[in-house]
């Protein structure tokens, strides 16, 4: 969602944060942007967007899925082969995907591997042997010797390598008559964990090397050249058992006459690490190894096509896609759930996609916007977003929306008559109707009377970006603050998390004022499907900031910092601090300390001002307030802004002497509207490192400071 800088008097407030507890597999960035009926809530996820083209249930849980083309020169796949523990299903791809029994595949066994060979014949590898289906529908079979079974297989259009139980490798190669000939055998002195062989390049007779992973935490490169079949040429030790192998040529190597573009071996280890190693295409030596952690599951590697180039799909606790973009290797996560097995897929509707298995469903997926870092999902809002919170227990987002000089939905009778979706079903607001939303985007919302506000509170499920509940506020109240608080006390048996919302009735700017302020307390029921108002506490000012603090609610009411406890009919005032000069904009807490950021003011106004001898400057004033538990009092410590200057190292006693009893803990070079957002974070960073003030490691020079104004404040 893009930001819209122009609009009415009400300013646009954009909130961006990362919310790990909301997401099941990765971080998400939630952003509120724009204003009025064009407002939107965007959820950004790092990775590539994935679209589902088809989802089909299967009679059981598959163990593997493969795709085959009808002829070697076809650009689209002709068959989908789904393997189960004791059966194989073959689906023919046409105008619709339907099961076929004329493929020649053995349907009573589990399929380990499939391959379309160079002459147009098909190969099925199962535990009992090889099934070679010729173009004239003749079938040649090779059976595993004795009681041994095939455990792993790797193929390309001319070569086949299988691993038998016990660790024996058998190498086959296609001759000029289209028959698979057994050329070599080798005992690996242990079971084979994984195999892979690269495709045959244009103009070549075979791939020169075979990669073999063993349970002894090694990866070996074996030669496939005439006279040296299955001889080891390189060995690499890895820090875990290799579970999957995939060899990829450089993007230019697959083009005829392009020259040497490199060969890379990708290894998926059992500890969730993907290892990428360059293979010398002449000697087979391994070099330049790089590693990356993908997830908690061992990555399973599959070859897919991206922009016409054979690429990598890694399936761990989340899927990853490795591809070449503008000559550079990119490795990006996919914004999708974990997949069990996958294979490349090409059809008329989906030229480059992949077919995947998730539990007992078969899905055809396509990757969108290759090359982008983030993908976003956008949901429309009703009014301008003002606050955004994360409810970690419910895994939901809470959005506060308010618009100045807007007509509330309850008072807009004409709009209520049109609240239906495309199917004619009633909807809760105009943001749920595509037709009404497009009309409001073009013409804008109805304009209300001066001083009138329209506000609502929204609960959103970030996983599906769907609205669970929307509550319109009665009266002309603007939402100015919002916080989640859990009240504690001997008379409070219910310790559920409550939503505190600060509102201002008929609020106006320049100057900022209101007829009355309120703190509304809501109880979230039915897992976020409903909000129930507990009570409403009237205030004498605008509640600019709310934050939970030691089982109580801390509120900034105008220039007053006030602590509340939960009462039966309203919030009970416990203590307050009245020495803040300006309206409180933000509150943050750390232990017993409270960090207060007020609005931007002239530093020569009330209170202390620190300035250089050459430039007095203006800026916001930031405060540190400490809560002392014995007497439940609040004591303030002030930090005045200076213009891009830091003082020399000062002790606490020196600060007390210079500022008349108020301890100066930090100087910040902040100005403008960003000061209120950044002050608390910078104060927290500075105060947690040292009790004294130290100059940061920059090249700035401290200017002489003078106190230009003083008062007799305590």
SEPA-52864 format. One line per field, with one value per residue (C-alpha): residue in three letters; x, y, z. Coordinates in Angstrom, 2 decimals, padded with zeros to 5 digits. Layout:
// SEPA-52864
residuo c(ala/...) $
xx c(X/...) $
yy c(Y/...) $
zz c(Z/...) $
//
This chain:
// SEPA-52864
residuo c(unk/unk/unk/unk/unk/unk/unk/unk/unk/unk/unk/unk/unk/unk/unk/unk/unk/unk/unk/unk/unk/unk/unk/unk/unk/unk/unk/unk/unk/unk/unk/unk/unk/unk/unk/unk/unk/unk/unk/unk/unk/unk/unk/unk/unk/unk/unk/unk/unk/unk/unk/unk/unk/unk/unk/unk/unk/unk/unk/unk/unk/unk/unk/unk/unk/unk/unk/unk/unk/unk/unk/unk/unk/unk/unk/unk/unk/unk/unk/unk/unk/unk/unk/unk/unk/unk/unk/unk/unk/unk/unk/unk/unk/unk/unk/unk/unk/unk/unk/unk/unk/unk/unk/unk/unk/unk/unk/unk/unk/unk/unk/unk/unk/unk/unk/unk/unk/unk/unk/unk/unk/unk/unk/unk/unk/unk/unk/unk/unk/unk/unk/unk/unk/unk/unk/unk/unk/unk/unk/unk/unk/unk/unk/unk/unk/unk/unk/unk/unk/unk/unk/unk/unk/unk/unk/unk/unk/unk/unk/unk/unk/unk/unk/unk/unk/unk/unk/unk/unk/unk/unk/unk/unk/unk/unk/unk/unk/unk/unk/unk/unk/unk/unk/unk/unk/unk/unk/unk/unk/unk/unk/unk/unk/unk/unk/unk/unk/unk/unk/unk/unk/unk/unk/unk/unk/unk/unk/unk/unk/unk/unk/unk/unk/unk/unk/unk/unk/unk/unk/unk/unk/unk/unk/unk/unk/unk/unk/unk/unk/unk/unk/unk/unk/unk/unk/unk/unk/unk/unk/unk/unk/unk/unk/unk/unk/unk/unk/unk/unk/unk/unk/unk/unk/unk/unk/unk/unk/unk/unk/unk/unk/unk/unk/unk/unk/unk/unk/unk/unk/unk/unk/unk/unk/unk/unk/unk/unk/unk/unk/unk/unk/unk/unk/unk/unk/unk/unk/unk/unk/unk/unk/unk/unk/unk/unk/unk/unk/unk/unk/unk/unk/unk/unk/unk/unk/unk/unk/unk/unk/unk/unk/unk/unk/unk/unk/unk/unk/unk/unk/unk/unk/unk/unk/unk/unk/unk/unk/unk/unk/unk/unk/unk/unk/unk/unk/unk/unk/unk/unk/unk/unk/unk/unk/unk/unk/unk/unk/unk/unk/unk/unk/unk/unk/unk/unk/unk/unk/unk/unk/unk/unk/unk/unk/unk/unk/unk/unk/unk/unk/unk/unk/unk/unk/unk/unk/unk/unk/unk/unk/unk/unk/unk/unk/unk/unk/unk/unk/unk/unk/unk/unk/unk/unk/unk/unk/unk/unk/unk/unk/unk/unk/unk/unk/unk/unk/unk/unk/unk/unk/unk/unk/unk/unk/unk/unk/unk/unk/unk/unk/unk/unk/unk/unk/unk/unk/unk/unk/unk/unk/unk/unk/unk/unk/unk/unk/unk/unk/unk/unk/unk/unk/unk/unk/unk/unk/unk/unk/unk/unk/unk/unk/unk/unk/unk/unk/unk/unk/unk/unk/unk/unk/unk/unk/unk/unk/unk/unk/unk/unk/unk/unk/unk/unk/unk/unk/unk/unk/unk/unk/unk/unk/unk/unk/unk/unk/unk/unk/unk/unk/unk/unk/unk/unk/unk/unk/unk/unk/unk/unk/unk/unk/unk/unk/unk/unk/unk/unk/unk/unk/unk/unk/unk/unk/unk/unk/unk/unk/unk/unk/unk/unk/unk/unk/unk/unk/unk/unk/unk/unk/unk/unk/unk/unk/unk/unk/unk/unk/unk/unk/unk/unk/unk/unk/unk/unk/unk/unk/unk/unk/unk/unk/unk/unk/unk/unk/unk/unk/unk/unk/unk/unk/unk/unk/unk/unk/unk/unk/unk/unk/unk/unk/unk/unk/unk/unk/unk/unk/unk/unk/unk/unk/unk/unk/unk/unk/unk/unk/unk/unk/unk/unk/unk/unk/unk/unk/unk/unk/unk/unk/unk/unk/unk/unk/unk/unk/unk/unk/unk/unk/unk/unk/unk/unk/unk/unk/unk/unk/unk/unk/unk/unk/unk/unk/unk/unk/unk/unk/unk/unk/unk/unk/unk/unk/unk/unk/unk/unk/unk/unk/unk/unk/unk/unk/unk/unk/unk/unk/unk/unk/unk/unk/unk/unk/unk/unk/unk/unk/unk/unk/unk/unk/unk/unk/unk/unk/unk/unk/unk/unk/unk/unk/unk/unk/unk/unk/unk/unk/unk/unk/unk/unk/unk/unk/unk/unk/unk/unk/unk/unk/unk/unk/unk/unk/unk/unk/unk/unk/unk/unk/unk/unk/unk/unk/unk/unk/unk/unk/unk/unk/unk/unk/unk/unk/unk) $
xx c(000.00/001.34/001.17/-001.12/000.26/-002.65/-005.98/-008.07/-007.08/-006.71/-003.10/-002.25/-000.65/001.33/002.44/005.00/006.21/007.30/005.05/006.68/004.00/001.32/002.96/003.38/006.52/008.12/008.08/005.50/005.50/002.12/001.59/-001.37/-001.32/-003.34/-006.36/-010.11/-011.87/-008.55/-007.02/-005.58/-003.90/-000.99/000.78/004.25/006.05/009.63/009.60/007.84/004.09/002.56/-000.83/-002.88/-004.12/-005.76/-006.26/-007.47/-007.96/-006.28/-007.38/-004.37/-001.16/001.28/004.96/006.13/004.91/006.51/005.71/006.46/006.21/004.72/007.63/011.15/010.45/007.17/006.98/004.17/003.84/001.62/001.38/001.40/002.57/001.54/003.17/001.69/003.16/001.83/000.36/000.92/-001.64/-001.03/-003.03/-003.13/-003.05/-005.37/-008.33/-008.81/-006.62/-007.96/-006.63/-005.36/-004.43/-002.77/000.57/002.32/003.35/003.03/000.19/000.65/004.02/005.38/007.31/010.73/011.59/010.38/012.18/011.44/014.40/016.00/014.20/010.74/010.45/009.54/011.24/009.67/011.94/010.43/011.85/011.76/013.56/013.38/010.42/011.38/008.31/009.31/007.62/005.96/004.48/006.92/008.11/011.61/012.19/015.32/014.80/016.90/019.13/018.25/016.39/017.88/015.73/016.31/016.44/017.61/017.72/019.03/018.43/018.72/017.72/020.57/021.87/020.39/022.05/020.37/021.43/020.57/020.13/023.53/025.21/025.80/025.58/024.54/025.11/023.07/023.46/021.31/022.83/022.08/019.22/017.41/018.19/019.51/022.78/024.33/027.90/029.33/028.78/030.43/030.06/030.00/030.66/027.45/023.91/023.46/021.46/020.92/021.96/021.90/023.12/023.07/021.20/023.02/024.00/023.36/026.01/027.24/026.83/026.57/026.99/030.53/029.92/027.61/027.03/026.54/025.63/026.30/025.24/028.87/028.43/030.25/029.45/031.42/031.81/032.15/033.26/030.95/033.45/034.25/036.77/036.46/032.81/031.97/035.53/035.71/037.25/036.42/035.14/033.73/032.90/029.73/028.52/025.30/023.79/023.02/019.34/019.02/021.28/020.75/023.28/022.59/024.49/025.01/022.26/024.37/025.47/022.07/022.26/024.13/027.53/027.52/030.70/031.50/029.14/029.91/028.36/027.04/026.18/023.43/023.25/020.32/021.55/019.53/020.15/018.19/021.22/021.55/025.11/026.13/029.48/031.06/032.12/035.02/033.54/036.86/038.22/035.13/036.87/034.68/035.40/033.84/031.31/028.61/025.89/022.50/020.04/016.57/014.47/013.95/013.33/015.97/015.70/014.43/015.69/013.79/014.45/011.95/012.00/012.20/012.44/013.44/016.36/016.56/016.39/016.17/013.12/014.05/011.34/012.10/009.85/008.99/009.64/012.55/013.29/016.81/017.09/019.29/018.20/020.21/023.25/023.22/022.10/019.11/017.61/014.24/011.56/008.07/005.09/003.33/002.89/005.30/005.21/005.92/007.02/007.11/007.97/008.14/004.93/004.20/000.85/-000.90/-002.38/000.81/003.99/006.30/004.97/005.19/002.89/003.14/001.81/000.56/-000.73/-003.52/-004.00/-002.45/-001.83/-000.69/001.17/002.71/005.27/004.50/006.69/010.03/012.78/010.84/011.88/008.46/004.96/001.99/-001.63/-003.88/-007.20/-009.33/-010.19/-013.14/-011.44/-007.90/-005.82/-004.51/-003.18/-002.12/-001.62/-000.77/-002.78/-000.30/-002.70/-005.35/-002.78/-004.76/-004.25/-006.23/-006.66/-008.06/-009.57/-010.76/-011.63/-012.20/-015.31/-016.63/-020.15/-020.37/-021.82/-024.79/-025.79/-025.36/-028.74/-028.10/-024.88/-026.48/-029.07/-026.29/-024.27/-024.39/-021.70/-021.66/-023.95/-026.49/-025.64/-025.49/-022.04/-020.88/-019.32/-018.40/-014.89/-016.39/-018.11/-015.87/-018.39/-018.83/-015.09/-014.31/-016.92/-015.54/-012.01/-013.14/-015.52/-014.58/-016.71/-019.52/-018.33/-019.69/-019.98/-016.87/-015.68/-017.44/-015.51/-016.22/-014.27/-014.22/-012.14/-011.27/-009.92/-008.10/-006.78/-003.33/-003.07/-006.07/-006.23/-009.92/-011.88/-013.17/-015.04/-015.73/-017.13/-018.30/-017.89/-020.92/-020.71/-018.26/-015.14/-011.70/-009.41/-006.12/-004.49/-004.89/-003.20/-003.64/-003.49/-003.82/-004.94/-003.64/-004.99/-006.44/-010.03/-009.55/-010.10/-010.35/-006.90/-007.76/-006.17/-008.35/-008.34/-008.02/-008.97/-008.39/-010.84/-011.44/-014.87/-015.10/-011.33/-009.91/-006.39/-004.60/-004.96/-005.51/-008.53/-011.61/-014.80/-014.00/-011.65/-012.48/-010.80/-012.96/-012.25/-013.28/-013.31/-012.43/-014.80/-015.23/-011.60/-011.80/-015.24/-016.87/-015.95/-017.84/-017.64/-016.91/-017.04/-016.07/-014.01/-014.24/-011.10/-010.39/-007.95/-006.91/-005.53/-002.59/-000.86/-001.71/000.54/000.30/002.49/002.83/-000.76/-002.17/-002.88/-000.59/-002.12/-000.85/-003.80/-002.69/000.48/-000.37/000.99/-001.60/-001.76/-005.12/-006.44/-009.45/-012.70/-016.20/-017.76/-014.72/-010.95/-009.62/-006.91/-003.95/-001.24/-000.13/002.69/001.81/005.21/005.31/005.07/003.39/000.93/002.18/002.56/004.07/004.77/007.17/008.11/011.15/011.04/010.23/011.09/008.66/009.82/007.68/007.80/005.82/004.87/007.23/007.46/009.72/012.57/012.59/009.13/008.48/011.17/014.87/016.55/020.06/021.55/024.92/026.45/025.93/022.52/019.71/017.50/014.15/013.10/011.00/011.58/011.78/011.29/012.23/009.84/010.71/008.11/009.11/007.21/007.24/005.12/003.63/005.00/006.25/009.53/010.58/013.91/014.10/016.03/016.11/016.82/019.79/020.67/022.92/025.32/026.27/027.83/031.06/030.86/028.88/028.24/024.81/025.86/027.02/023.72/021.81/023.82/023.45/019.69/018.55/017.73/016.46/018.82/019.70/020.29/020.38/020.66/019.10/019.38/015.74/013.46/010.16/007.46/009.93/010.98/007.92/008.38/012.11/012.64/011.65/013.69/016.82/016.39/016.02/019.15/021.20/020.04/020.51/024.20/025.48/024.29/026.51/026.33/028.97/029.65/028.86/031.56/030.99/033.07/030.92/032.40/030.64/029.71/029.68/026.23/024.41/021.17/019.03/016.02/015.30/012.28/011.69/010.00/010.55) $
yy c(000.00/003.42/006.47/009.34/012.65/014.91/014.96/016.59/018.13/014.72/013.56/010.14/007.87/004.90/002.15/-000.46/-003.28/-006.89/-009.41/-012.82/-014.27/-013.71/-015.77/-019.51/-019.77/-016.39/-012.75/-010.40/-006.65/-005.04/-001.53/000.83/003.44/006.05/007.96/007.95/005.35/004.64/003.37/-000.12/-002.65/-004.33/-007.45/-007.80/-011.12/-011.67/-013.99/-014.68/-014.81/-018.17/-018.58/-021.79/-022.81/-026.07/-028.14/-031.73/-034.30/-037.68/-041.07/-041.26/-039.59/-039.63/-040.32/-038.61/-036.82/-036.61/-035.04/-036.39/-034.93/-036.97/-036.31/-034.91/-031.75/-030.84/-027.61/-028.84/-031.81/-034.69/-036.80/-036.42/-039.51/-039.74/-042.44/-043.93/-046.45/-049.42/-047.97/-045.48/-043.26/-041.66/-038.59/-037.41/-033.65/-032.33/-030.01/-031.53/-033.69/-037.24/-040.63/-042.94/-046.62/-046.70/-045.17/-048.52/-047.77/-050.54/-049.41/-051.91/-050.64/-047.40/-045.37/-044.13/-042.17/-041.47/-040.17/-039.35/-040.70/-039.24/-041.49/-040.71/-043.81/-043.66/-045.17/-046.17/-047.01/-049.00/-051.08/-054.27/-053.01/-050.84/-050.71/-049.35/-048.43/-048.12/-045.84/-048.86/-049.80/-052.71/-053.06/-054.09/-054.87/-055.18/-056.81/-056.28/-059.29/-061.67/-060.17/-056.75/-053.71/-050.39/-047.59/-044.54/-043.55/-040.68/-040.26/-037.95/-038.42/-040.93/-042.22/-044.14/-044.83/-046.87/-047.72/-051.15/-052.00/-052.66/-049.81/-051.18/-048.76/-049.90/-047.68/-047.87/-045.92/-045.77/-047.10/-046.09/-048.62/-047.08/-049.89/-049.38/-051.24/-052.07/-050.74/-050.71/-051.62/-050.40/-051.27/-048.09/-049.93/-048.62/-047.63/-044.70/-041.75/-039.83/-039.65/-037.10/-036.68/-033.51/-033.22/-033.91/-030.63/-029.95/-031.62/-033.93/-037.70/-037.96/-036.19/-036.70/-036.95/-038.60/-037.21/-039.75/-038.93/-041.45/-041.95/-041.50/-037.70/-037.58/-036.52/-038.22/-037.32/-040.37/-040.34/-041.63/-041.39/-044.44/-046.68/-044.90/-045.47/-045.05/-044.20/-041.56/-038.25/-036.08/-036.48/-033.84/-034.26/-032.53/-031.85/-033.90/-036.71/-035.58/-036.18/-034.79/-033.80/-031.65/-030.58/-027.46/-025.98/-022.26/-020.41/-019.98/-023.61/-024.80/-022.64/-024.15/-022.61/-020.60/-022.12/-023.10/-021.50/-023.72/-026.73/-026.47/-029.21/-028.50/-030.70/-030.77/-031.85/-033.45/-030.47/-028.13/-026.62/-026.23/-026.45/-025.13/-026.21/-025.50/-028.57/-028.41/-029.58/-031.13/-032.84/-033.01/-031.36/-029.54/-025.96/-022.71/-024.24/-022.01/-022.85/-021.50/-022.63/-023.19/-024.64/-027.37/-030.07/-031.58/-029.81/-031.94/-030.61/-030.64/-029.20/-026.63/-024.15/-020.38/-018.07/-020.98/-022.02/-025.15/-023.94/-025.23/-025.78/-026.67/-027.99/-027.59/-026.22/-023.70/-023.80/-021.91/-021.10/-020.71/-019.08/-016.83/-013.19/-010.77/-013.03/-013.46/-016.45/-015.59/-017.73/-016.57/-018.13/-018.74/-017.33/-020.65/-023.51/-026.42/-028.86/-032.60/-033.28/-031.34/-031.52/-029.03/-028.48/-026.78/-026.39/-023.93/-022.05/-022.35/-022.26/-022.37/-023.78/-026.88/-029.57/-030.31/-032.70/-031.44/-034.26/-035.86/-033.07/-032.44/-028.78/-026.93/-023.77/-020.82/-018.30/-014.63/-011.52/-013.26/-010.92/-009.05/-009.24/-008.86/-009.88/-008.13/-008.81/-005.77/-005.38/-002.26/-000.18/002.12/005.20/006.51/004.11/005.72/002.87/-000.73/-003.40/-007.10/-009.41/-012.23/-014.59/-014.39/-013.95/-011.02/-007.39/-004.55/-001.47/001.86/004.01/007.62/010.30/014.00/015.61/012.20/010.80/007.68/004.59/004.56/008.08/007.44/005.95/006.07/004.10/001.53/000.68/-000.27/-002.47/-005.66/-007.64/-008.99/-011.89/-009.62/-010.69/-007.91/-006.79/-004.94/-001.95/-000.39/-001.87/-005.35/-004.43/-004.06/-001.83/000.58/000.64/001.54/004.29/005.77/005.64/007.69/010.18/010.11/009.68/011.94/015.08/015.70/018.79/020.58/018.91/015.66/012.39/008.83/006.00/002.23/-000.59/-003.56/-007.03/-008.68/-012.20/-011.63/-015.16/-014.73/-010.92/-011.18/-008.97/-010.85/-007.94/-004.23/-001.95/001.58/004.15/006.19/009.98/012.26/010.73/010.39/007.53/008.99/006.03/002.32/-000.32/-003.86/-004.12/-006.91/-005.51/-007.17/-007.02/-009.10/-008.28/-009.11/-012.85/-012.44/-011.55/-011.53/-009.05/-005.95/-003.35/000.27/002.90/006.62/008.93/012.67/014.12/016.80/017.14/019.99/021.02/024.38/024.61/021.01/020.82/018.72/018.98/015.84/012.88/009.26/005.94/003.06/-000.40/-003.38/-007.10/-009.27/-012.24/-015.30/-015.37/-011.88/-012.14/-009.63/-006.61/-005.85/-002.41/-002.69/001.02/004.47/006.90/010.64/012.77/016.49/016.27/014.25/010.78/010.97/007.76/004.59/001.77/-001.14/-000.71/-003.21/-004.44/-000.93/001.47/004.44/007.30/010.59/012.98/016.21/017.21/014.99/011.49/009.45/005.90/004.07/000.93/-001.08/-000.25/-001.66/001.38/003.32/003.53/004.63/007.29/006.21/008.84/011.36/013.67/017.22/018.75/017.87/021.06/019.73/017.16/013.57/011.84/008.44/006.28/003.37/001.45/-000.56/-002.01/000.84/003.55/005.33/007.04/009.97/011.73/014.95/016.89/019.29/022.66/025.68/024.86/028.47/028.03/026.56/024.56/024.28/024.85/023.78/025.44/026.11/029.55/030.06/028.51/028.17/025.89/024.32/020.79/018.46/017.80/014.19/012.97/009.99/009.32/006.78/004.95/004.43/001.57/002.35/005.51/004.87/008.18/009.36/011.27/012.95/013.37/015.66/015.40/018.52/018.34/020.05/020.44/017.53/017.97/015.65/016.86/015.66/012.88/014.12/012.40/012.29/014.80/017.29/016.97/017.61/020.76/022.16/021.64/022.52/019.09/017.40/014.71/015.05/011.56/011.95/014.47/013.61/015.35/014.86/017.27/017.27/014.65/011.76/012.86/011.50/008.11/007.73/009.41/006.51/003.97/006.12/006.92/003.24/002.36/005.09/004.46/000.69/000.98/003.33/005.49/008.36/010.24/009.34/010.86/008.45/007.33/010.00/012.81/015.59/018.21/019.16/022.83/024.81/024.62/027.19/027.04/029.75/029.47/028.11/027.75/026.66/023.41/020.55) $
zz c(000.00/-000.88/001.31/000.39/001.62/000.65/002.37/005.02/008.34/009.94/009.41/008.06/010.64/009.33/011.68/010.64/012.86/012.80/014.51/014.88/017.23/014.60/011.93/012.08/009.96/009.43/010.24/008.82/008.52/008.99/007.66/007.74/005.01/003.07/004.40/004.33/002.14/000.41/003.65/003.66/005.92/004.14/005.39/003.88/003.95/002.83/-000.13/-003.39/-003.78/-004.71/-006.38/-006.29/-009.72/-008.66/-005.51/-005.73/-002.94/-003.21/-001.83/000.47/001.53/-001.44/-001.01/-004.23/-007.35/-010.82/-014.18/-017.65/-021.13/-023.96/-026.34/-025.78/-027.80/-026.07/-024.11/-021.87/-019.56/-020.59/-017.40/-013.62/-011.73/-008.06/-005.95/-002.78/-000.37/-002.40/-005.60/-008.41/-010.12/-013.52/-014.61/-018.19/-018.77/-021.46/-021.36/-017.92/-015.71/-015.55/-014.49/-017.22/-017.30/-020.72/-019.69/-019.24/-015.65/-013.09/-010.80/-007.97/-006.70/-005.31/-007.87/-006.81/-009.95/-013.50/-016.58/-020.22/-022.18/-025.27/-027.76/-026.32/-024.15/-020.47/-017.44/-014.15/-011.21/-008.34/-005.51/-007.55/-010.65/-013.78/-016.18/-019.60/-021.69/-025.35/-027.88/-029.57/-026.15/-025.67/-022.09/-021.00/-017.34/-015.23/-011.84/-008.73/-007.99/-005.17/-002.27/-002.71/-003.47/-005.15/-002.57/-004.59/-008.26/-010.40/-014.13/-017.10/-020.73/-021.44/-018.10/-015.16/-011.79/-009.06/-005.50/-004.11/-000.46/001.03/-000.82/-004.36/-007.31/-010.79/-013.81/-017.05/-020.27/-023.40/-026.60/-030.19/-030.39/-027.43/-024.98/-021.45/-021.02/-017.65/-017.82/-014.30/-010.66/-007.47/-003.79/-001.65/001.67/003.16/002.28/-000.06/001.32/-001.94/-005.59/-008.38/-011.92/-013.99/-017.32/-020.56/-022.22/-025.88/-028.02/-025.23/-024.99/-021.23/-017.91/-016.68/-012.92/-010.41/-006.89/-004.09/-000.47/002.27/005.85/006.87/006.42/003.10/-000.45/-003.22/-006.87/-009.16/-012.77/-015.55/-018.41/-020.54/-018.84/-015.47/-014.63/-010.93/-009.92/-007.12/-008.15/-005.09/-001.56/000.75/004.44/005.67/009.20/008.89/006.85/003.29/002.58/-000.95/-003.85/-006.93/-009.57/-011.63/-014.54/-014.79/-016.65/-019.80/-019.99/-021.16/-024.26/-027.25/-027.88/-024.65/-023.23/-019.66/-017.13/-014.15/-012.43/-008.89/-006.41/-003.86/-000.76/001.67/005.10/007.87/010.19/007.87/006.12/002.37/001.08/-002.36/-003.82/-007.18/-009.20/-011.61/-014.91/-016.00/-012.89/-010.67/-007.71/-005.17/-004.08/-002.82/-000.42/000.99/003.49/004.47/007.13/005.65/008.45/010.99/008.37/006.11/002.74/-000.14/-003.45/-006.75/-010.18/-011.52/-014.37/-013.83/-016.85/-019.03/-016.80/-014.66/-011.05/-007.49/-005.28/-001.67/000.67/004.36/007.11/004.38/000.62/-000.96/-004.60/-006.00/-009.41/-011.52/-011.78/-013.94/-013.82/-010.04/-007.99/-005.82/-003.07/-001.77/000.47/-000.86/001.02/001.28/003.69/003.92/001.01/001.20/-002.38/-005.64/-009.34/-012.18/-014.14/-017.48/-019.20/-021.47/-018.50/-016.38/-018.51/-015.47/-012.24/-010.11/-008.85/-005.13/-002.54/000.83/003.06/000.98/-001.55/-004.97/-005.79/-008.90/-007.91/-009.73/-008.47/-009.11/-009.28/-009.64/-008.44/-005.75/-002.10/-000.49/-001.42/000.08/000.86/001.18/002.99/002.78/005.84/006.51/007.96/008.33/010.49/013.68/015.83/015.25/017.92/018.02/020.25/020.78/022.55/019.81/017.02/015.70/014.73/016.30/014.14/015.37/012.59/012.75/010.21/010.76/009.24/008.22/008.48/010.69/009.06/011.43/010.31/006.57/005.63/001.88/002.20/004.49/001.83/-000.58/001.79/-000.27/-002.04/-005.60/-004.67/-002.97/000.59/003.20/004.37/007.49/005.73/002.38/002.54/002.07/-001.21/-004.26/-006.05/-003.13/-002.43/-006.04/-005.97/-002.74/-004.18/-007.16/-005.59/-001.90/001.19/002.35/004.18/007.67/009.82/011.19/014.38/013.57/013.79/012.69/014.34/014.54/016.04/013.83/014.66/011.74/011.28/009.68/008.30/005.99/006.26/007.07/009.43/012.47/014.09/013.50/016.20/015.37/018.16/019.09/019.32/017.57/019.13/017.60/018.64/019.85/021.61/022.18/024.35/025.63/029.41/031.95/035.30/038.46/041.98/044.83/043.82/040.13/039.62/035.84/034.53/030.83/028.46/028.00/025.27/026.42/023.84/024.35/022.56/022.31/021.65/018.94/018.77/016.68/015.67/015.69/018.62/019.69/021.97/022.68/024.68/026.69/026.68/027.47/028.10/026.90/028.26/026.13/026.73/023.72/023.51/021.28/020.18/018.74/017.12/019.49/021.65/024.85/026.50/030.22/031.10/029.92/032.04/031.34/031.35/031.24/028.31/025.29/026.14/023.76/024.86/026.77/027.96/030.40/033.48/036.35/036.25/035.80/032.98/032.43/030.45/029.12/029.47/027.87/029.74/032.74/033.33/035.24/036.61/036.74/038.38/037.26/038.98/038.64/036.96/035.81/036.06/039.44/039.58/041.72/041.16/038.56/037.55/036.41/035.59/031.89/029.81/026.66/025.38/025.82/022.44/023.30/026.34/026.76/029.88/030.94/034.43/036.83/034.33/032.05/028.87/027.78/024.41/024.02/020.90/019.14/020.89/020.93/023.29/024.52/025.93/029.30/031.07/030.37/027.04/026.15/023.12/021.58/021.74/018.02/017.38/019.87/017.75/018.47/019.14/021.28/024.94/026.15/029.68/031.79/034.66/037.33/039.38/043.00/044.51/048.29/048.05/044.59/043.36/040.02/039.75/036.51/034.82/031.86/028.62/026.45/022.74/021.19/017.56/016.54/019.45/022.28/025.55/027.02/029.59/032.60/035.88/037.52/040.17/037.54/035.72/038.92/039.62/036.12/035.83/039.31/040.68/037.51/036.33/032.67/031.33/027.56/024.76/021.41/018.06/017.08/015.32/013.51/013.68/013.93/017.40/019.12/017.43/018.05/021.41/023.59/021.68/021.74/025.42/026.22/024.22/025.91/029.45/029.33/028.45/031.15/034.02/032.89/029.63/027.09/023.73/020.85/018.47/015.83/014.42/015.85/018.16/021.38/021.57/024.82/026.41/028.48/030.42/028.86/031.14/034.60/036.84/040.40/039.45/041.90) $
//
